[in-house]
Amino acid sequence: MSAEASLPSMETIGKTFAGKNVLITGGLGFIGSNLAIRLVDLGAHVLLVDSLIPDYGGNLFNVEQVASKLTVNIADVRDPNGLRYLVKGQDFLFNLAGQVSHIDSMEDPMTDLEINCRSQLSILEACRYINPDVRIVNASTRQIYGKPVELPATEEHPIHPTDVNGINKASGEMYHQIYYDVYGLRTTSLRLTNTYGPRQLMKHNRQGFAGWFIRQVVQGEEILLFGDGEQKRDFNYVDDVVEAFLLAAASDVACGQAFNLGAKSPTSLKRFVELLYEVSGEAPNYRIVAFPEARRKIDIGDFYTDFSKIEATLGWTPTTPLTEGLSRTFAFYRENIERYLS
Amino acid sequence: MSAEASLPSMETIGKTFAGKNVLITGGLGFIGSNLAIRLVDLGAHVLLVDSLIPDYGGNLFNVEQVASKLTVNIADVRDPNGLRYLVKGQDFLFNLAGQVSHIDSMEDPMTDLEINCRSQLSILEACRYINPDVRIVNASTRQIYGKPVELPATEEHPIHPTDVNGINKASGEMYHQIYYDVYGLRTTSLRLTNTYGPRQLMKHNRQGFAGWFIRQVVQGEEILLFGDGEQKRDFNYVDDVVEAFLLAAASDVACGQAFNLGAKSPTSLKRFVELLYEVSGEAPNYRIVAFPEARRKIDIGDFYTDFSKIEATLGWTPTTPLTEGLSRTFAFYRENIERYLS
């Protein structure tokens, strides 16, 4: 059998989840809800846990189209008692609950710690005692690398976060690693980069620029681009990210490992903004301005990853071109923007 | 001025602390109390904060000889309100409070997180708002490197802890770094390796082997050496470690940096045990046995550091030969062992 032949196909993966119990923390959020919809399609029994913290990404509208086919449990991952009950009997746990704003993590570092660090440990403790066989995939982030010393960044890039959020996410990932090493919990972490697509938070601009810029184009507002616009980033369409979660969960070879996601080529922020106008057909309306101090201090310049490890190990590669992903994104928000504003 | 001439001398350093307000968290513990005694000698106004948690290293006897010359405040670093008051008006903060047992961190990971991770963030928040000019030196640990991929380990060695304690200590150190980078708090971290000497915890064997073995020799008990005894480690006598804290605190060039401590040459555990008998004059009484499972899983094999960075930057080098340090250690415990048993 060749190496390629041994890679899981999405067809096999579909069967992996049919009839299985799947828990998604942060399941009403951006990536969680897209994953949930896909898992419902694949025949899984999906349980979403989300706390619907007002400033976070959880949004009941995100799963409206499948509301009758899954279960929503409003709970906070900071509550260890609730979690101990909810992990019981699950075959898969997608661990996506998180505080994702770098800015907020500096203003309120304790909340970031509680959610991204303490709750992760709490969930792993619950699994260790209550459900040690559950397959866990954890949403980590390229933010743990901080300002890159080498590009593209592989998984061996030094862990050197530049904000409290990055530190706590690094801890969360390391706990997943240790619980595999020491207790054999079957954990995998995916280090996400800039994900965009339908169902992303758009209420404020503290959770990354992609969703915010898209909202501004849809609403005809001027985009302010910080720095010189030449900072390079790698963008993933959310469906490609969902596929990575499914592939990781379905493959025991991924246990005890962390994988970068990434794009086939990086894109400058200015080019990203230009593409927003090209794809949407709106008239360009943006301005390049100096960094506000608080953001400049935690800006990391260019960043893009080498994702060859997950490509070689799990056969994952992003398949949605940026123009195609943006086109689908605009179609979604043009129809639903009101559901993402308040 | 040559590079050497610009390095601080211990004479200059003595003057740095005279009349200054110094807070030591974990000040009744092993390194904290030795540091406190030295700072009292240097004329500092020393305030010790310690929670005297029964299984930890805090021991009022540790500072008995200087009890009238310093202030002891029993408080837990997990209490943010207390800390906000206590950091006020301090010129120096030596941040040594910690849960240091790797074993305990796996049994009770939440307590380890609260003390080594959450409390560090809480202390830094207190300093940021209440006393942003305080000079902070943080006790980090070589444990954050985990199982070494390269020896001797420099500060660039990957951060890859093998237990919960190592993860939380890594977070604690990274918070100190970020609070320098973003808020300009003048923080330095020292990554301690195996420290031994007077005033170390000896009540149980969950805080490292050095103190435990010394106790066993003093009490005529058989030493059980796990593995094959060939694992190499680097040992620092506590007075050398105290000197590193003083040098770091006195030198603004150390702000925003982390430094390894280390020994001039590594010593195998078997050789360390043999030295214990040679120096103490007791008859050898030890046995090499297989690792208990829980310890084997978090054992890291050989470990020793490259400490050339602190040598070049601060002029620190350990000056106490192992035989000399052990000799002083045995002299101390022969007289005081009863104060360390319960």
Interface residues (C-beta under 8 A of the other chain):
Chain A: M106 P109 M110 L113 C117 R118 L121 S122 E125 E156 P158 I159 P161 T162 D163 V164 I167 N168 A170 S171 M174 Y175 I178 D181 V182 K297 I298
Chain B: M106 P109 M110 L113 C117 R118 L121 S122 E125 E156 P158 I159 P161 T162 D163 V164 I167 N168 A170 S171 M174 Y175 I178 D181 V182 K297 I298
